[in-house]
Amino acid sequence: MTVAGEPGRDPVLPDADLDEARLRFALRIRAFAHDMLAPHARRIDEDGGFRRECVGELAAAGILGGPIAARHGGAAWTATELAIAHEEIGAVCGNTRGFLAVHTGLVSQCLERHGDDAQRAHWLGRLVRGDAIGCFALTEDDAGSDVAALQTRALPTDGGHRLTGRKIWITNGGVADVALVFANADPARGKDGITAFLVDTTAHGLRRERMPGRELGHRGSDHAQLVFEDVFVPSAAVVGGVGNGFAVALDGLHAGRLSVAAGAVGIHRAALAATLDFVTARVQFGRTLDRFQMVQERIADMTVELFASRALVHRCARRRDLGVETDGDLAMAKLYATEAAARACDHAVMLHGGRGYSTAYPVERLLRDVMGLRIYEGTTLIQKGLVARAITASRTRR
Ligand SMILES: Cc1cc2nc3c(=O)[nH]c(=O)nc-3n(C[C@H](O)[C@H](O)[C@H](O)COP(=O)(O)OP(=O)(O)OC[C@H]3O[C@@H](n4cnc5c(N)ncnc54)[C@H](O)[C@@H]3O)c2cc1C
């Protein structure tokens, strides 16, 4: 059986789309995902636990600090390399790819850009080496898509601020050593009061609780609520300046969103690979399923959308590398890649029939995981708004 993420050239998505250097890079990450992540991907989904060992493995392979500059211990990947790597990891383990989007994208990359020398010296090397885990605490009960509505308060005090509030759905929240926390230091100024703080998770008054209920997917990830009860954070912990937290948050999400889009391409690829194996082997009515036109129609849709999806993600990454990326480029990539992957996973389960409904086959996990990618880091509907805004703005400017 062939699976997406198997070492060597991918039989589904022609690796010929990549030049030689990028293909070598993709094959290296593919081999890592196959050797180190694939053996655990199903088990951590079923057991529902974060596999801490993956952090050291990702660090040793140079993936944890992939996009971070070499002077901070990273591998200085381009955005295109990041898209390639996170596609490969996403094809094998959505939990690990999700961990990376937060730890590396939302925390390390954000700290690299917005932190000061002391903050980078204290945290960035540890994050890159895997000696510390990061989480990004933005969402609250009443502030999801509407980030500016956050209620966590940062009360100015001697030498710093005191944080009070509750964050929910925080990926890595229960295992993180440092949290990038967004709180309002001056509610009268609305979003211009929002400030980012680097908070050591051992800080007095910070409590971590498991999210209630069981997640649909990403069950091998850690999702927690962070409760702040008058937590003192020194002035040195402010990232990007008091009142600049809204921009810091959006910039963090900007880094992480490319990982989500690339991860969706990986899930899509895995769904197609598993489906091709299945429909070319399963016989009904005296022939293999791939001989039926309605099955062919779905296979064609899954294939064309995969190529379109990857092209949009790589286009966005390429434009990021050239410094000409727009919000619309990223929103289009995230919107299309996650929705196309969800359609592909839906087809994959249907084409597997009853087997697709069982954990004995890989596709039900892909379908559950992909739902998360449509929601976090800006839902599909929010991305649609961004795309529409970008395109109408280009018309009204003329
Ligand atoms: C697996 C997972 C991991 C996560 N990890 C993190 C994390 O690490 N850190 C963190 O801070 N958060 C995290 N989140 C939270 C996530 O970012 C939010 O769930 C998401 O932004 C949506 O917010 P919400 O759930 O409050 O939904 P709401 O904002 O209440 O939206 C509900 C529905 O209304 C729609 N809607 C809202 N506003 C509009 C609008 N203006 N126009 C059209 N439709 C609209 C939305 O699209 C959605 O369909 C995570 C969530 C999940 C599921």
The ligand as an SDF file (V2000), in Angstrom:
LIG
                    3D

 53 58  0  0  0  0  0  0  0  0999 V2000
   -8.2840   22.8330   17.4740 C   0  0  0  0  0  0  0  0  0  0  0  0
   -8.2730   24.2780   17.8480 C   0  0  0  0  0  0  0  0  0  0  0  0
   -7.0940   24.8750   18.2630 C   0  0  0  0  0  0  0  0  0  0  0  0
   -7.0780   26.2290   18.6230 C   0  0  0  0  0  0  0  0  0  0  0  0
   -5.9020   26.7860   19.0790 N   0  0  0  0  0  0  0  0  0  0  0  0
   -5.9130   28.0810   19.5140 C   0  0  0  0  0  0  0  0  0  0  0  0
   -4.7130   28.6640   20.0740 C   0  0  0  0  0  0  0  0  0  0  0  0
   -3.6520   28.0260   20.1610 O   0  0  0  0  0  0  0  0  0  0  0  0
   -4.7800   29.9420   20.5470 N   0  0  0  0  0  0  0  0  0  0  0  0
   -5.9270   30.6850   20.4750 C   0  0  0  0  0  0  0  0  0  0  0  0
   -5.9050   31.8370   20.9160 O   0  0  0  0  0  0  0  0  0  0  0  0
   -7.0680   30.1730   19.9320 N   0  0  0  0  0  0  0  0  0  0  0  0
   -7.0930   28.8950   19.4680 C   0  0  0  0  0  0  0  0  0  0  0  0
   -8.2470   28.3450   18.9380 N   0  0  0  0  0  0  0  0  0  0  0  0
   -9.4570   29.1520   18.8840 C   0  0  0  0  0  0  0  0  0  0  0  0
   -9.8180   29.5600   17.4550 C   0  0  0  0  0  0  0  0  0  0  0  0
   -8.8890   30.4780   16.9610 O   0  0  0  0  0  0  0  0  0  0  0  0
  -11.2540   30.1000   17.4650 C   0  0  0  0  0  0  0  0  0  0  0  0
  -12.0950   28.9990   17.7680 O   0  0  0  0  0  0  0  0  0  0  0  0
  -11.6490   30.7280   16.1460 C   0  0  0  0  0  0  0  0  0  0  0  0
  -10.9440   31.9170   15.9180 O   0  0  0  0  0  0  0  0  0  0  0  0
  -13.1430   31.0180   16.0600 C   0  0  0  0  0  0  0  0  0  0  0  0
  -13.5860   31.6950   17.1920 O   0  0  0  0  0  0  0  0  0  0  0  0
  -14.8700   31.1520   17.9810 P   0  0  0  0  0  0  0  0  0  0  0  0
  -14.6790   29.7060   18.2330 O   0  0  0  0  0  0  0  0  0  0  0  0
  -15.1000   32.0090   19.1550 O   0  0  0  0  0  0  0  0  0  0  0  0
  -16.0690   31.2900   16.9710 O   0  0  0  0  0  0  0  0  0  0  0  0
  -16.9520   32.6270   16.6820 P   0  0  0  0  0  0  0  0  0  0  0  0
  -16.0500   33.7800   16.4110 O   0  0  0  0  0  0  0  0  0  0  0  0
  -17.9890   32.7600   17.7170 O   0  0  0  0  0  0  0  0  0  0  0  0
  -17.6340   32.2340   15.3040 O   0  0  0  0  0  0  0  0  0  0  0  0
  -18.7280   31.3190   15.2270 C   0  0  0  0  0  0  0  0  0  0  0  0
  -19.1790   31.2960   13.7540 C   0  0  0  0  0  0  0  0  0  0  0  0
  -19.5890   32.6110   13.3640 O   0  0  0  0  0  0  0  0  0  0  0  0
  -18.8350   32.9960   12.2350 C   0  0  0  0  0  0  0  0  0  0  0  0
  -18.5450   34.4340   12.2960 N   0  0  0  0  0  0  0  0  0  0  0  0
  -18.0610   35.1560   13.3460 C   0  0  0  0  0  0  0  0  0  0  0  0
  -17.9030   36.4360   12.9900 N   0  0  0  0  0  0  0  0  0  0  0  0
  -18.2460   36.5330   11.6850 C   0  0  0  0  0  0  0  0  0  0  0  0
  -18.2620   37.5730   10.7080 C   0  0  0  0  0  0  0  0  0  0  0  0
  -17.8630   38.8190   11.0160 N   0  0  0  0  0  0  0  0  0  0  0  0
  -18.6720   37.2860    9.4620 N   0  0  0  0  0  0  0  0  0  0  0  0
  -19.0630   36.0440    9.1360 C   0  0  0  0  0  0  0  0  0  0  0  0
  -19.0650   34.9950    9.9990 N   0  0  0  0  0  0  0  0  0  0  0  0
  -18.6490   35.2500   11.2420 C   0  0  0  0  0  0  0  0  0  0  0  0
  -17.5520   32.2030   12.2640 C   0  0  0  0  0  0  0  0  0  0  0  0
  -17.0030   32.0560   10.9740 O   0  0  0  0  0  0  0  0  0  0  0  0
  -18.0540   30.8790   12.8090 C   0  0  0  0  0  0  0  0  0  0  0  0
  -18.5660   30.1180   11.7600 O   0  0  0  0  0  0  0  0  0  0  0  0
   -8.2650   26.9990   18.5510 C   0  0  0  0  0  0  0  0  0  0  0  0
   -9.4550   26.3920   18.1150 C   0  0  0  0  0  0  0  0  0  0  0  0
   -9.4710   25.0670   17.7680 C   0  0  0  0  0  0  0  0  0  0  0  0
  -10.7670   24.4410   17.3140 C   0  0  0  0  0  0  0  0  0  0  0  0
  1  2  1  0
  2  3  1  0
  2 52  2  0
  3  4  2  0
  4  5  1  0
  4 50  1  0
  5  6  2  0
  6  7  1  0
  6 13  1  0
  7  8  2  0
  7  9  1  0
  9 10  1  0
 10 11  2  0
 10 12  1  0
 12 13  2  0
 13 14  1  0
 14 15  1  0
 14 50  1  0
 15 16  1  0
 16 17  1  0
 16 18  1  0
 18 19  1  0
 18 20  1  0
 20 21  1  0
 20 22  1  0
 22 23  1  0
 23 24  1  0
 24 25  2  0
 24 26  1  0
 24 27  1  0
 27 28  1  0
 28 29  2  0
 28 30  1  0
 28 31  1  0
 31 32  1  0
 32 33  1  0
 33 34  1  0
 33 48  1  0
 34 35  1  0
 35 36  1  0
 35 46  1  0
 36 37  1  0
 36 45  1  0
 37 38  2  0
 38 39  1  0
 39 40  1  0
 39 45  2  0
 40 41  1  0
 40 42  2  0
 42 43  1  0
 43 44  2  0
 44 45  1  0
 46 47  1  0
 46 48  1  0
 48 49  1  0
 50 51  2  0
 51 52  1  0
 52 53  1  0
M  END
$$$$
